[in-house]
């Protein structure tokens, strides 16, 4: 049975340390700013309907009681920029795909289990950084450049960073690819018969795989190894074939509501008999922006550049604030709202 105490009962004090039992709620007085008590006592508590806030009188003035909403869980995908490949012909290594971290689905990059969701605190602004792809070497004898990192940061505990893909190498002594989220492919080598000299760059645990080994001296020429992908290692060139290794495969994630591939490794250059292509999930030698694919060594220099990354947040629609910068693409799937950032911006939870 519910009991009501108001100004008409003659009861103006409840005994100290009183206990109110039950599983419901306890309703306190409410009213507009104009309806505040004229001579309130220190510690008086009420709900101000004008300000939509609880307030108390501190002996001098009315002050707002902070009633911040509870944090809520969100899924994420953070994909860094892919690494650039090295020289477009002969023995250049493919660029590694951008590192991938995600909480959605069963698997994250590099074969790791999907991570835990992040906790977003209402009224906190989270900074979204989308990494650019690394520059490729084009027709020059130079290293591909690592891609840039992508991240989500904000509040006291949120920091999710994926590393840019490693650049592919090129050198006639078989230099290694660069390490990164996914590793760059090792270069071909015509001065030694030891394939282990042409080592690939390493991937990062929980983000991506290593690149492939480059070729060694042989009658048919020499070639680089493919860049590592988020779902598999870059392919070694077949020793003696003169054909560049294919890139490692990209990981398919359905955080946007449909399956999309992220982070294919770039294909490597071949000495005489063609070049490798991107791993599954890429599109040959010319993946589009925001796929995190590594650059592929090919006869078209512009395709040696790595591709930019992407950051995706998936939150309950009931909690979505609608406050963003950076113009993310906003869609819904079931009871969730998805923000896809293709350039840097912010989300205020």
N, C-alpha and C positions, 0 to 999 in steps of 0.2 A: 504494500500500500504506500503510495507517495504522500509525503507531507510537505506543506508549504508554509514558509515563514515569511511574512511581509510586514509592512508598517502598520497594519490594522490589527495585529494580534496582541499587541502589548508586550511581545517578547523581543527584547533588543540585544540579548547576549546568549550565546551557546556556551556551555561549560567548557573550560580549557581541556585540550587533548580529547575532544569528542571524536568518536568513530562513526563514520557513515558507511554502512554495509551495502552489499549488492554489486551488480555487474554493470549497471547503467552509468549515468552521468550525474553531475551535480551542477545545477543551473545557478549562475550568479546574476545579480542585477545587470540590466542593460538599458541603454538609452542614448540619446544624442548628446553632443557636447553641451547644448543649452540645458539639458536636463541633469547635469552633474549636481550632486549635493551642494548646497550653499556653504556649509561649514563642515567640510569632511574631516574625519580623524585621520591621523597618520596610519597608513597601511590599508586604507579602504581600497577594495578591489571591485572593478566593474568592467563591462564590455561596452566600448564606445561605438555605437552604430554609425556615427558620422565618419569616423576614421577607420572603421572595420578593424579594430584592434583592441586587445585587452589593455587596461591602464590601471595605475595605482597612484595614490596620493602620498608623496614622500614627506609631508609636513610643510612643504613650501609650494609645490606645484604638482600638477598631474604629469606623469611620465608614462611613456609607452612601454609595454612589456614585450620584449622580442619573442615572436612566435614563428620562427623559421620552420618551413616545411621539412619533412623528413627527406634524407637523401634517397635517391632511387637508382636502380641498377640499369646499366646500358651496355649493349654489345658494341664492339668496335672492330674496324679493320684499318690497319696502318701499313701502307705500302710505300717504300722509298723509291727514289728514282733509279733507273737502271744504269749500269756502267757503259761507257763508250767502248767500241771495239778499236783495235789497232789497224794497221794498214789494210787497205781494201783488197789487195791482191797478194799473191805469193803466200806468206806464212803468218798472217796476223791472227791473234786469238780473239774470240768473241767476247763481248761484254757480259758480265754477270747481271742477272735480274736484281731488282731492288729487294731488299729484305722485307719479309711479310710477317706481321704479328696480328692475330685475330682471336676473338673469343667466340666467334660464331661457327657452328658446325662441330665436327669431331677433330679436325686437324688444323694446325697452324703451319707456318713455313718450316722447311727443313725436316718434315716428318714428325714434328713435336705435337703433343696433344694441344687442343685449343686451350687458350688461357681463360682465367676467370673474368667475369664481367667487371667493369669498373663502376664505382659508386660516384654519382654526380650530386653535388650539393646545390640545392636551389639558391639562386641569386649569385652564384659563383660563375665567373667568366673563364672559359677554357679556350686556350690558344691552339689553333690548328695550323700546323706547318706542313705544306706539301712540297716534297723534294723534287728538284729538277733532274732531268737525265744528264749524265755525264757526256762531255764532248768526245766525239770520235776523232781518230787521227786522219781520216780521209785518205789522201794519196801519199801522205808523208810517213816517214819511218819514225813513228813516235808512239808512246803509250796512249791507250784510251784512258780517259779521266773517270774516276769514280763518280757515281751518282750522288746526289745530296740526300740527307736524311729527311724522313717525315716523322711527325710526332703529334701527340696530344698532351698538353701540360696545363695544370691549373689546380688551385686549391692546395691543401697541405700534403696530399698523398698521391695525386695522379700524375704519372709520368710514363708515357708509352712512346718509345722511340724505336724506329726501324732504320737500319743502316743502308746507305746507298750501295748499289751493286759495284763490284770490282771491275776496273778497266782491264781490257785484254792487252797482252804485250806483243811486241814485235821486235825481233832481233835475230841476226843470223847465228847467234850462239845460244839460242833457246832460253831466253829469260822467262821467269815465271809470270803468270797473270797476277793481278792485284787482288788482295783479299777485300771482302765487303759483306753486305747482307747475303749475296750469292757471289761466288768467286769468279774472277775473269779467267778466260782460257789462256793456257801457256802458248808461247810462240813456237813456230817451227824452227828447225835447226839443221843446217846443212854441214856443220863442221864437226859433228860427233855422231856416233851410232848409238848413243845411250839415250833412250827415250825419257828416262827419269830426269834428265837435265831440264827438259822443257816442262817444268811443273806448273800446275794450275794454281790460281789463287784460292784460298780457303773461304768457305761460307761461314756464317755465324750461327751457332746453335740456336734453335728455335726460330730461325728466320729464313734460312736457305742453304743450298748445297754448294759444294766446290765446283770449279770449272773442270774442263778436260785437259789431258796431256797433249802437247804438241807433237808433231812428227819429227823424225830424224832423217839423217842423210840417206838418200836412196836414188835409184836411177830415174824415178818418175817425178822427182821434186820433193817438196816438203810442205807441211801445212800446220796451221794452228789448231788448238783444241777449242771446243765450244764453251761458251759461258755457262756457269751454273744456273739452275732455275730454282724456283721455290718448291717444286715437287720432285726434282731429281737432279743428279749431277750432270754436268756438261759431258758431252761424248768425246772420248779420245779419238783423234784421227787414227785411221788404220795405218800402221807403220808401213811405208812403202807405197801407199796409194796416191799420195799427193793431193788428197781430198780433205778439205777442212771438216772438223767435227761439228755435228749439230749441237744446238744449245740444249740445256736441260729443260724439262717440262715445267709449265706453269701450274699453279694450284687453282682448282676451281672452288669458289666459295659463293654461297647463295644469300649473303647478307642483305642484298638489295631486293630479294624476293625471287630472283632468277639466278641461275648458275652463270658465273663470269670467271674467266681465267685471269690470274694476276701473276706477273713476274716471270715471264719466259726468259731463258738464257739466249744470248745472241749466237748466231752461227759464225764459224771461223773461216778465214781465207784459205784457199788451196793453191798449191804451187802451179799445177798444170791442168788438173782435171776437175775444176769446178770448186764450189764453196759450200760450206755447211749452211743450214737454215735454222731458224729459231725453233725452239722446242715446242711441243704440243701446247696450244693456247696462244702462240704467236701467229703472225700472218706472213710467213716467209721472211722477207727482209725489211718490212716496213710497217711494224706495229704502230698503232695510233697512240696519241698522247694519253697519259694517265693509266697506262697498262703496266708500268714499271718494268718493261722488257729491256734486256740488254741490247746494245747496238750490234749489228751483224756486219762482218767484213764482206764487202760486195763491191761490184764495179761502180755502183752509184754512191759517191762519198757521203751524201746527206744521210744515208741509212746507217752510217756507222755510229751516229749519236744514240745514246740511251734515251729511253722514254720516261717522261715524268711519272711520279707516283700519284697516289690518291689516298684520302682519309675518309672513312665512312663511320658515322654514328647511327645506331639504331636504338631508339628510346620508346617507352610506352607512350602512345598518343595522348593519354590522359595526363601525362607529365610534361609533354613537349611545350616549351615556353614560346617558341616562334621568334626568339631573339637571336639573330645571327648576323655576322658580317662575312664578306667574301663571296656572297651570292652562291651558296651551295644549292644543288638540285634537291628539292624536298619532295618525297613521295611517301605513300603509305603501303603497308602490306599487313593484312590482318589487323591486329590491334596496335601495331607499331608504326612510328614515323621514322623514315630514313633520311638522313642528311648526307649527301655525297659532295665532299669538298674536292674540287679539281684545281683549286688554288687556295692559298693560305687565307685564313679568316678566324672567326671566333664563334663560340656558342655559349650563351648565358643560360644556365640550367634553370 
